[in-house]
């Protein structure tokens, strides 16, 4: 199958490589000349602009967008919408808010341009392991694109989960669960690292991969990271969030659904970015005020 692909970063380029290895023809575009060069070396046809990309594809066209969420995705989808023809398809494979998917599908519908949201999980390992695909959109359009989805995904790793927005809705919750899982591992290994016994935490992570009920791919990656640096001394404990955790909490609040673990995991990420936060200084000051407890000055 022929596919246009916009966004040839670390994840996008690996997806293109997997598609080409699976027998598909890919025309790729990226603003980076180096990314275009690498895509060409992988067997894709390089397009210098979105207009050139569209003209290089035979109608009805299908174009996968894999650029950062927010304005980069919004402007790319808008630009493609002005260039494409009836029965063409835009697939957004990034981490878009599902409300935006519903709006975009509605905006494109009068021009009979189809819009599919494809929640994509797999990261930099997807080239070899495959990408878990959570897809939302019209059933017939998703069916037409199945050769693409089935090539990108491992066996049983693709599912159409509903109409417009459903793919990114499921991916949003997937990522929020990921926050919680990572936080649970982090706290447990922190306790072992600082605890009563001198535990080889890397060895324990590897041990738990052997039949333990907490074994997972994230635990496997934990073992890999700890083997490289058992104290993680080369890292700073600053943890970013990409938005899905916040969106999940918003949906939970709107639906009055309790998600305390996911909430705590997100707020812990916020905390990781603070240095000597005001709240902690206030607690220290209050203990000193009511009980005369010792405090440490900032320059101690």
CORBELMO-V110989 format. One record per residue. N is the residue number from 0. RES is the residue in one letter. PSI is psi in degrees with one decimal (NA if undefined). Layout:
{{N & RES & PSI} {N & RES & PSI}}
This chain:
{{0 & X & 145.6} {1 & X & 136.1} {2 & X & 136.1} {3 & X & 146.7} {4 & X & 120.4} {5 & X & 119.1} {6 & X & 97.8} {7 & X & 43.3} {8 & X & -161.8} {9 & X & -45.4} {10 & X & -44.4} {11 & X & -43.3} {12 & X & -39.9} {13 & X & -35.4} {14 & X & -40.8} {15 & X & -43.4} {16 & X & -41.4} {17 & X & -38.7} {18 & X & -43.9} {19 & X & -41.2} {20 & X & -26.8} {21 & X & 5.0} {22 & X & 6.0} {23 & X & 159.8} {24 & X & 127.4} {25 & X & 132.3} {26 & X & 119.8} {27 & X & 150.1} {28 & X & 141.0} {29 & X & 152.6} {30 & X & -15.9} {31 & X & 124.4} {32 & X & -35.6} {33 & X & -40.0} {34 & X & -40.8} {35 & X & -39.8} {36 & X & -45.1} {37 & X & -37.6} {38 & X & -39.8} {39 & X & -40.3} {40 & X & -27.6} {41 & X & -9.8} {42 & X & 2.2} {43 & X & 158.9} {44 & X & 125.5} {45 & X & 132.9} {46 & X & 129.4} {47 & X & -12.2} {48 & X & 166.6} {49 & X & -37.9} {50 & X & -43.6} {51 & X & -36.9} {52 & X & -49.2} {53 & X & -42.7} {54 & X & -18.1} {55 & X & -10.1} {56 & X & 143.1} {57 & X & 133.9} {58 & X & 153.1} {59 & X & 135.5} {60 & X & 152.8} {61 & X & 127.1} {62 & X & 125.2} {63 & X & 127.8} {64 & X & 121.9} {65 & X & 65.3} {66 & X & 168.3} {67 & X & 147.3} {68 & X & 165.6} {69 & X & -138.8} {70 & X & -41.4} {71 & X & -42.8} {72 & X & -43.5} {73 & X & -48.1} {74 & X & -34.2} {75 & X & -45.1} {76 & X & -40.5} {77 & X & -45.2} {78 & X & -43.5} {79 & X & -37.3} {80 & X & -30.6} {81 & X & -14.1} {82 & X & -24.4} {83 & X & 171.2} {84 & X & 167.2} {85 & X & 140.5} {86 & X & -2.4} {87 & X & 162.5} {88 & X & 134.4} {89 & X & 129.2} {90 & X & 123.2} {91 & X & 110.5} {92 & X & 4.0} {93 & X & -167.6} {94 & X & 73.3} {95 & X & 147.7} {96 & X & 130.0} {97 & X & -26.0} {98 & X & -35.8} {99 & X & -34.2} {100 & X & -45.9} {101 & X & -43.4} {102 & X & -47.0} {103 & X & -42.2} {104 & X & -40.2} {105 & X & -38.3} {106 & X & -35.0} {107 & X & -20.5} {108 & X & -41.8} {109 & X & -24.9} {110 & X & 4.1} {111 & X & 32.6} {112 & X & 127.7} {113 & X & 148.1} {114 & X & 129.3} {115 & X & 133.9} {116 & X & 126.9} {117 & X & 98.1} {118 & X & 126.2} {119 & X & 120.2} {120 & X & 138.5} {121 & X & -23.2} {122 & X & -147.1} {123 & X & -9.4} {124 & X & -5.8} {125 & X & -28.1} {126 & X & -44.6} {127 & X & -36.1} {128 & X & -20.6} {129 & X & 163.5} {130 & X & 130.1} {131 & X & 124.8} {132 & X & 119.9} {133 & X & 108.1} {134 & X & 137.9} {135 & X & 144.8} {136 & X & -175.6} {137 & X & 135.5} {138 & X & -43.8} {139 & X & -37.5} {140 & X & -42.9} {141 & X & -40.4} {142 & X & -40.1} {143 & X & -29.7} {144 & X & 2.1} {145 & X & -34.2} {146 & X & -34.6} {147 & X & -50.5} {148 & X & -42.5} {149 & X & -27.5} {150 & X & -41.6} {151 & X & -33.3} {152 & X & 153.7} {153 & X & 177.0} {154 & X & 132.5} {155 & X & 22.3} {156 & X & 14.4} {157 & X & 137.8} {158 & X & 130.4} {159 & X & 118.8} {160 & X & -3.7} {161 & X & -164.6} {162 & X & -168.4} {163 & X & 128.8} {164 & X & -21.7} {165 & X & -36.1} {166 & X & -47.4} {167 & X & -23.6} {168 & X & -47.4} {169 & X & -40.1} {170 & X & -36.1} {171 & X & -47.9} {172 & X & -37.1} {173 & X & -46.4} {174 & X & -33.9} {175 & X & -40.4} {176 & X & -39.5} {177 & X & -40.9} {178 & X & -48.9} {179 & X & -42.2} {180 & X & -46.0} {181 & X & -38.8} {182 & X & -38.6} {183 & X & -45.3} {184 & X & -44.1} {185 & X & -44.1} {186 & X & -40.8} {187 & X & -44.3} {188 & X & -30.7} {189 & X & -44.7} {190 & X & -43.8} {191 & X & -40.1} {192 & X & -35.3} {193 & X & 0.9} {194 & X & -162.6} {195 & X & -20.6} {196 & X & 151.2} {197 & X & 86.6} {198 & X & 135.7} {199 & X & 94.2} {200 & X & -33.2} {201 & X & -41.4} {202 & X & -39.0} {203 & X & -42.3} {204 & X & -43.0} {205 & X & -40.2} {206 & X & -45.1} {207 & X & -13.3} {208 & X & -10.9} {209 & X & 77.2} {210 & X & -4.9} {211 & X & 150.9} {212 & X & -12.6} {213 & X & 11.4} {214 & X & 145.3} {215 & X & 172.7} {216 & X & -36.2} {217 & X & -36.5} {218 & X & -36.8} {219 & X & -42.3} {220 & X & -32.9} {221 & X & -46.4} {222 & X & -40.6} {223 & X & -46.1} {224 & X & -41.4} {225 & X & -29.1} {226 & X & -37.0} {227 & X & -35.4} {228 & X & 89.0} {229 & X & -31.5} {230 & X & -2.6} {231 & X & 36.3} {232 & X & -22.0} {233 & X & 1.3} {234 & X & 156.1} {235 & X & 140.1} {236 & X & 48.1} {237 & X & 119.9} {238 & X & 117.3} {239 & X & 163.0} {240 & X & 144.0} {241 & X & 2.8} {242 & X & -32.2} {243 & X & -34.4} {244 & X & -42.3} {245 & X & -44.5} {246 & X & -38.8} {247 & X & -43.7} {248 & X & -39.8} {249 & X & -45.5} {250 & X & -38.2} {251 & X & -41.6} {252 & X & -44.0} {253 & X & -36.2} {254 & X & 3.7} {255 & X & 43.2} {256 & X & 121.8} {257 & X & 125.6} {258 & X & 62.7} {259 & X & -35.5} {260 & X & -46.0} {261 & X & -37.0} {262 & X & -48.4} {263 & X & -38.7} {264 & X & -41.4} {265 & X & -45.3} {266 & X & -30.1} {267 & X & -34.2} {268 & X & -42.2} {269 & X & -43.2} {270 & X & -33.4} {271 & X & -17.6} {272 & X & 0.8} {273 & X & 144.9} {274 & X & 114.4} {275 & X & 61.2} {276 & X & 152.6} {277 & X & -40.0} {278 & X & -42.2} {279 & X & -36.9} {280 & X & -36.9} {281 & X & -41.6} {282 & X & -44.3} {283 & X & -41.7} {284 & X & -40.4} {285 & X & -41.5} {286 & X & -36.4} {287 & X & -38.5} {288 & X & -47.5} {289 & X & -22.7} {290 & X & -0.6} {291 & X & 21.5} {292 & X & 147.7} {293 & X & 146.3} {294 & X & 157.8} {295 & X & 128.6} {296 & X & 156.9} {297 & X & -29.7} {298 & X & 10.5} {299 & X & NA}}
